[in-house]
Amino acid sequence: MIQNIVRENQSVNVLKRMLRLSLFVLLCGFGQTGLAATDPQLSAQPEDLVLKLSLRDAMDASVNQNPTVRIFQERILQAQHVANTRLGALLPNLSGQLSGARRRFFTGSFGGSPTVTNPRDFYEARASLTQNVFSLSLIQKWRAAKSGVDVASLNAEVTKRDTMATVGLVYLETLRAKAAVEARKADVTLNQELLRLATERKAAGMATSLDVTRAKVQLENVRQRLLVAENERDRAKLNLIRSIGLSFDVPLILTDEMAMVSVPEQNMAEALSVAKDNRTELKVQKQKERLASLTLSSVTSERVPSIQASGDVGLIGNQIPDMLTTDNVQVLMSVPIFDGGQREGRISESRSLVRQEAITTQDIRYQVTLEVRDALLTLHSAKKQVAVADEGLKLSLTELELARERFAVGVATNIEVTNAQTSVAQARDNVIESLFNFNAARINLARSQGRLQDL
């Protein structure tokens, strides 16, 4: 009997030391630097074959590798080619032709005696030059095309920033999945210790088979959750690799961790002012309004007369050595009079596009305001959530220590310990979720203000 009491006292002392150590590690990990998880599958990989990726590295890599970004880069080139085409209409157009022919000519009249001459050879070489001297419509079309290049460039920038923000959130989701795996491993360790304690107490005659069975059931449940968490972690890594555009065969280690960091305080007016100055979407829409206005001007300018000069010079003759020089120079003024109402229809269509862009501008301003307000409110709430989750973890660990002490001295069943362990698991999940929400809110606020590069 004395040996059993001594054994129980030793077990209680060991449990106290383990719980204090677990409390210190968990509170330091969750409250300050997040969760640091090492993937055992990658530890065996050679150092030079493993890709170590920080949050900034992932966001920067997505700009160069993401297919959506590359498509928008191609659209910039397409818009530039359109502008070059419009400019070509204002520049001189030079062409040349060379011909040789053999012809028979009809002479006489059908009422008399028609005759046909013998075949004659004709050779001609000619160069032609055409130049639009003045066409307001073509000038406005060229200016509109140049504005289209600016729109394409800014759209590409918007896509880059959206992609960076998306990849940043996927990176955080992967970190959350890793943290969940570590939390479930800690749960397994605690349940294994509970099973050991229940088994020792049963051997000492102070616990029942039900206590041992209950501990085994709880342990298997936690192991099941660990398997699910590991699968979610691996899937999250695949999603991250896909969003960046990397090869799925590349071993990947995430070097950053979810952490509580200092964020400069901003009031709503300051946050909205920063967004107004930096959001690329507002700059894009301003250029789209200009593009619509220039397109309307190019159509209405078709009413203005245009002037075109042309000329050609060449050689002509029936023998190449005897060819003579001929030339022609002319100036043509074109005055539009009536085209069946087609021009007026295009003008009305262009005016409608101008009004649509104005409506879209107002909608984008409202959307930017909404995004900034939502991100700022979420960030403030997430800060409080982290503090509450840290306090909840401290209390749940204290509850677990007290419950295990009561079970160790035989004044309670392991139901109390099981409930306390459930509370600890929930508290760990709360800490993970609050840190994820906090860092996700940082990314969303930076994106809503157009400041991802400062994140």
C-alpha positions in Angstrom: 0.0 0.0 0.0 2.9 2.4 0.9 4.6 1.6 -2.4 1.4 2.4 -4.3 1.1 5.8 -2.5 4.7 6.6 -3.2 4.2 5.7 -6.9 1.1 7.9 -7.1 3.0 10.8 -5.5 5.8 10.4 -8.0 3.3 10.3 -10.8 1.7 13.5 -9.6 5.0 15.3 -9.3 6.0 14.2 -12.8 2.7 15.3 -14.2 3.0 18.7 -12.6 6.4 19.2 -14.1 5.2 18.1 -17.5 2.2 20.3 -17.4 4.2 23.3 -16.3 6.7 22.7 -19.2 3.8 22.3 -21.6 2.2 25.5 -20.3 5.4 27.5 -20.8 6.0 26.1 -24.3 2.4 26.5 -25.5 2.0 30.0 -24.1 5.3 31.2 -25.6 4.5 29.5 -28.9 0.9 30.8 -29.3 1.2 34.2 -27.7 4.4 35.4 -29.2 5.8 33.7 -32.2 3.0 31.4 -33.4 3.6 27.8 -34.1 6.8 26.5 -35.5 6.3 23.1 -37.2 8.9 21.0 -38.9 7.7 18.6 -41.6 9.4 15.2 -41.0 9.0 14.3 -44.7 11.3 17.3 -45.6 13.9 16.8 -42.9 15.4 14.0 -44.8 15.7 16.0 -48.0 19.1 17.5 -49.0 19.4 21.1 -48.1 19.9 22.3 -51.7 16.8 20.4 -53.0 14.3 22.0 -50.5 12.6 25.3 -51.3 12.4 27.6 -48.3 9.7 30.1 -48.8 8.7 33.1 -46.7 5.5 35.0 -47.1 7.2 37.8 -49.1 9.0 35.2 -51.3 5.6 33.5 -52.0 3.9 36.8 -52.9 6.8 37.9 -55.1 7.1 34.6 -56.9 3.4 34.6 -57.7 3.9 37.8 -59.8 6.2 36.0 -62.2 4.7 32.5 -62.2 1.0 33.0 -61.9 -0.8 32.3 -65.3 -3.4 35.1 -64.7 -0.7 37.7 -64.3 1.1 36.4 -67.4 -2.1 36.7 -69.4 -2.5 40.4 -68.4 1.1 41.0 -69.3 0.3 39.7 -72.8 -2.7 42.1 -72.9 -0.3 45.0 -72.4 1.7 43.9 -75.5 -1.6 43.5 -77.4 -2.7 47.1 -76.5 0.7 48.4 -77.5 0.4 46.7 -80.9 -3.1 48.3 -81.3 -1.6 51.7 -80.6 1.2 51.1 -83.1 -1.5 50.2 -85.7 -3.4 53.5 -85.0 -0.1 55.4 -85.3 0.6 53.7 -88.7 -2.6 55.3 -90.1 -1.1 58.8 -89.5 2.3 58.0 -91.0 3.2 57.8 -94.7 2.2 54.7 -96.6 4.5 53.7 -99.3 3.8 50.9 -101.8 5.3 49.6 -105.0 4.2 47.5 -107.9 5.8 45.9 -111.0 3.8 44.5 -113.9 4.3 43.1 -117.3 1.5 42.3 -119.8 0.9 41.4 -123.4 -2.3 42.7 -125.0 -4.3 42.9 -128.2 -6.3 46.0 -128.9 -9.6 46.3 -130.7 -9.8 48.9 -133.4 -12.5 50.0 -135.8 -16.2 49.8 -135.1 -18.7 46.9 -134.9 -20.8 48.4 -137.7 -17.8 48.5 -140.1 -14.9 46.2 -140.4 -13.6 45.5 -136.9 -9.9 44.7 -136.6 -7.5 43.6 -133.8 -3.9 44.7 -133.5 -1.0 42.4 -133.1 0.1 41.6 -129.5 2.0 44.3 -127.8 4.1 44.1 -124.6 3.6 46.6 -121.8 5.9 47.0 -118.8 5.3 49.2 -115.7 7.1 49.9 -112.5 5.5 52.3 -110.0 5.9 53.6 -106.5 2.9 55.2 -104.6 2.9 57.4 -101.5 -0.1 58.3 -99.4 -0.2 60.6 -96.5 -3.0 61.7 -94.2 -2.4 65.5 -93.9 -5.1 66.1 -91.4 -7.7 63.7 -89.8 -8.9 64.6 -86.4 -10.7 61.3 -86.1 -7.4 59.3 -86.7 -5.5 61.5 -84.2 -8.1 60.8 -81.5 -8.1 57.1 -82.3 -4.4 57.0 -81.8 -4.7 58.9 -78.5 -7.4 56.5 -77.4 -5.1 53.5 -78.3 -2.3 55.0 -76.2 -4.8 55.4 -73.3 -5.7 51.7 -73.8 -2.0 50.8 -73.2 -2.2 52.6 -69.8 -5.4 50.8 -69.0 -3.9 47.4 -69.8 -0.8 48.2 -67.7 -2.8 49.3 -64.7 -5.1 46.3 -65.0 -2.0 44.1 -64.9 -0.9 45.9 -61.8 -4.3 45.3 -60.2 -4.1 41.6 -61.1 -0.6 41.4 -59.6 -1.7 42.9 -56.3 -4.8 40.7 -56.2 -2.7 37.6 -56.9 -0.2 38.6 -54.2 -3.0 39.1 -51.7 -4.5 35.7 -52.6 -1.2 33.9 -52.4 -0.6 35.6 -49.0 -3.9 34.3 -47.7 -3.2 30.8 -49.0 0.2 31.0 -47.3 -1.5 31.8 -44.0 -4.0 29.0 -44.5 -1.1 26.6 -44.9 0.5 27.9 -41.7 -2.8 27.5 -40.0 -3.0 23.9 -41.2 0.6 23.3 -39.9 -0.3 24.8 -36.6 -3.4 22.5 -36.4 -1.1 19.5 -36.9 1.1 20.6 -34.0 -1.9 21.2 -31.8 -3.3 17.7 -32.5 0.2 16.2 -31.8 0.1 18.0 -28.4 -3.4 16.6 -27.8 -2.1 13.0 -28.6 0.8 13.5 -26.1 -1.6 14.6 -23.4 -4.0 11.7 -24.0 -1.2 9.2 -24.0 -0.1 10.5 -20.6 -3.7 10.3 -19.4 -3.9 6.6 -20.6 -0.7 5.8 -18.8 -2.0 7.4 -15.6 -5.3 5.6 -15.9 -3.5 2.3 -16.4 -1.2 2.8 -13.4 -4.2 3.8 -11.2 -6.1 0.7 -12.3 -3.1 -1.5 -11.5 -3.0 0.1 -8.0 -6.7 -0.6 -7.6 -7.7 3.1 -7.6 -9.3 3.2 -11.1 -11.7 1.0 -13.1 -11.5 -0.6 -16.5 -14.0 2.0 -17.6 -11.4 4.8 -16.9 -8.8 3.0 -19.0 -11.2 2.3 -21.8 -12.4 5.9 -21.8 -8.8 7.1 -22.0 -8.2 4.8 -24.9 -11.3 6.0 -26.8 -10.3 9.6 -26.3 -6.7 8.8 -27.5 -8.0 7.2 -30.7 -10.4 10.1 -31.3 -7.5 12.6 -31.1 -5.3 10.4 -33.4 -8.1 10.5 -35.9 -8.2 14.3 -35.7 -4.4 14.3 -36.2 -4.7 12.3 -39.4 -7.3 14.7 -40.7 -5.1 17.7 -39.8 -2.1 16.2 -41.6 -4.2 15.7 -44.7 -5.5 19.3 -44.5 -1.9 20.5 -44.2 -0.7 18.5 -47.3 -3.7 19.8 -49.3 -3.0 23.4 -48.2 0.6 23.0 -49.4 -0.7 21.8 -52.8 -3.0 24.8 -53.0 -0.1 27.1 -52.2 2.1 25.6 -54.9 -0.7 25.8 -57.4 -1.4 29.5 -56.6 2.3 30.4 -57.0 2.8 28.3 -60.2 5.6 26.1 -58.9 6.2 22.4 -59.7 4.3 20.0 -57.4 7.5 17.9 -57.1 9.4 20.7 -55.3 9.8 20.0 -51.5 8.5 23.1 -49.7 9.3 24.5 -46.3 7.5 27.6 -45.0 9.9 29.8 -43.0 7.4 32.3 -41.6 5.0 31.7 -38.8 1.7 33.1 -37.7 2.6 35.8 -35.1 1.1 38.7 -33.3 3.1 41.8 -34.5 2.8 45.5 -34.0 0.5 47.3 -36.5 0.4 51.1 -36.7 -2.8 52.6 -35.5 -5.0 54.3 -38.1 -8.3 56.0 -37.8 -10.9 55.5 -40.5 -10.2 58.9 -42.2 -6.5 58.2 -42.5 -7.0 54.7 -43.8 -9.4 55.9 -46.5 -7.0 58.7 -47.5 -4.2 56.2 -48.0 -6.5 54.0 -50.1 -7.5 56.9 -52.3 -3.9 57.8 -53.0 -2.7 54.2 -53.6 -5.5 52.0 -54.9 -4.6 51.0 -58.5 -8.3 50.3 -59.3 -9.1 54.0 -58.9 -6.3 54.9 -61.3 -7.4 52.2 -63.8 -11.0 53.6 -63.7 -9.7 57.1 -64.3 -7.9 55.9 -67.4 -11.0 54.0 -68.6 -13.0 57.2 -68.4 -10.4 59.0 -70.4 -10.4 56.1 -73.0 -14.2 56.3 -73.3 -14.0 60.1 -73.7 -11.3 59.8 -76.5 -13.3 57.1 -78.2 -16.3 59.4 -78.3 -14.2 62.3 -79.6 -12.7 60.1 -82.4 -16.2 59.2 -83.6 -17.6 62.8 -83.4 -14.5 64.0 -85.2 -15.5 62.0 -88.2 -17.8 64.9 -89.0 -14.7 67.1 -89.6 -13.4 67.2 -93.2 -10.1 65.3 -93.6 -7.2 66.0 -96.1 -5.1 63.4 -97.7 -2.2 63.8 -100.2 -1.1 61.1 -102.5 1.3 60.7 -105.4 3.0 58.1 -107.5 5.9 57.9 -109.9 6.9 55.2 -112.2 8.2 53.9 -115.6 6.0 52.6 -118.4 6.7 51.4 -121.9 6.5 48.5 -124.4 10.3 47.9 -124.2 12.2 48.0 -120.9 15.1 50.1 -122.3 12.6 52.6 -123.8 10.4 53.1 -120.6 9.4 56.6 -119.9 8.8 58.3 -116.5 5.3 59.3 -115.5 4.0 60.8 -112.2 0.9 61.9 -110.5 0.4 64.2 -107.5 -3.0 65.1 -105.9 -4.6 66.4 -102.7 -7.9 65.1 -101.7 -10.3 66.7 -99.1 -13.1 64.4 -97.9 -16.2 66.0 -96.5 -18.7 63.6 -94.8 -22.3 64.4 -95.7 -24.6 61.5 -95.0 -23.9 57.8 -94.1 -27.4 56.6 -93.4 -27.1 57.5 -89.7 -24.3 55.1 -88.9 -22.1 57.8 -87.4 -24.8 59.1 -85.2 -25.5 55.6 -83.9 -21.8 55.1 -83.0 -21.8 58.5 -81.3 -24.8 57.6 -79.1 -23.1 54.3 -78.3 -19.9 56.0 -77.3 -21.8 58.5 -75.1 -23.5 55.6 -73.3 -20.0 54.0 -72.7 -18.9 57.3 -71.1 -21.8 57.3 -68.8 -21.3 53.7 -67.9 -17.7 54.4 -66.9 -18.8 57.3 -64.7 -21.2 54.9 -62.9 -18.5 52.3 -62.6 -16.2 54.9 -61.1 -18.7 55.7 -58.4 -19.2 52.0 -57.7 -15.5 51.4 -57.3 -15.1 54.2 -54.9 -17.9 52.7 -52.7 -16.2 49.3 -53.0 -12.8 50.6 -51.9 -14.4 52.4 -49.0 -16.2 49.2 -48.0 -13.0 47.1 -48.2 -11.0 49.5 -46.1 -13.7 49.9 -43.4 -14.2 46.1 -43.3 -10.5 45.3 -43.1 -9.8 47.9 -40.4 -12.7 46.7 -38.3 -11.7 43.1 -38.7 -8.1 44.0 -37.7 -9.2 45.7 -34.5 -11.5 42.7 -33.7 -8.7 40.2 -34.4 -6.3 41.9 -32.0 -8.9 41.4 -29.2 -9.5 37.9 -30.3 -5.8 37.0 -29.9 -5.7 38.4 -26.4 -8.9 36.6 -25.4 -7.7 33.3 -27.0 -4.3 33.5 -25.1 -6.1 34.0 -21.9 -8.5 31.2 -22.6 -5.5 28.9 -23.3 -3.9 29.8 -20.0 -7.1 29.1 -18.1 -7.8 25.8 -19.9 -4.3 24.5 -19.1 -4.8 25.5 -15.5 -8.1 23.6 -15.5 -6.4 20.6 -17.0 -3.6 20.6 -14.4 -6.2 20.8 -11.6 -8.4 18.0 -13.1 -5.4 15.7 -13.4 -4.3 16.3 -9.9 -7.8 15.5 -8.6 -7.8 12.3 -10.7 -4.3 11.4 -9.5 -5.3 11.5 -5.9 -8.6 9.7 -6.5 -11.1 12.4 -5.7 -12.5 12.6 -9.3 -12.9 10.4 -12.4 -11.1 10.9 -15.6 -14.2 12.4 -17.1 -13.1 15.7 -15.6 -9.7 15.3 -17.2 -11.3 14.4 -20.5 -13.5 17.5 -20.4 -10.5 19.6 -19.5 -8.5 18.2 -22.4 -11.3 19.0 -24.7 -11.2 22.6 -23.4 -7.5 22.7 -24.1 -7.9 21.5 -27.6 -10.6 24.1 -28.3 -8.4 26.8 -26.7 -5.5 25.8 -29.0 -7.8 26.0 -32.0 -9.0 29.4 -30.8 -5.5 30.7 -30.6 -4.7 29.4 -34.1 -7.8 30.8 -35.6 -7.3 34.2 -33.9 -3.7 34.5 -35.2 -4.9 33.5 -38.6 -7.7 36.1 -38.6 -5.2 38.8 -37.3 -2.6 38.2 -40.1 -5.3 37.7 -42.7 -6.8 41.1 -41.7 -3.3 42.7 -42.1 -3.1 41.4 -45.6 -6.6 42.5 -46.4 -6.0 46.0 -45.0 -2.8 46.3 -46.9 -4.5 45.3 -50.1 -7.5 47.5 -49.6 -5.1 50.5 -49.2 -2.9 49.5 -52.1 0.1 49.0 -49.7 1.0 45.3 -50.2 4.6 46.2 -50.9 4.9 47.6 -47.4 3.5 44.5 -45.7 
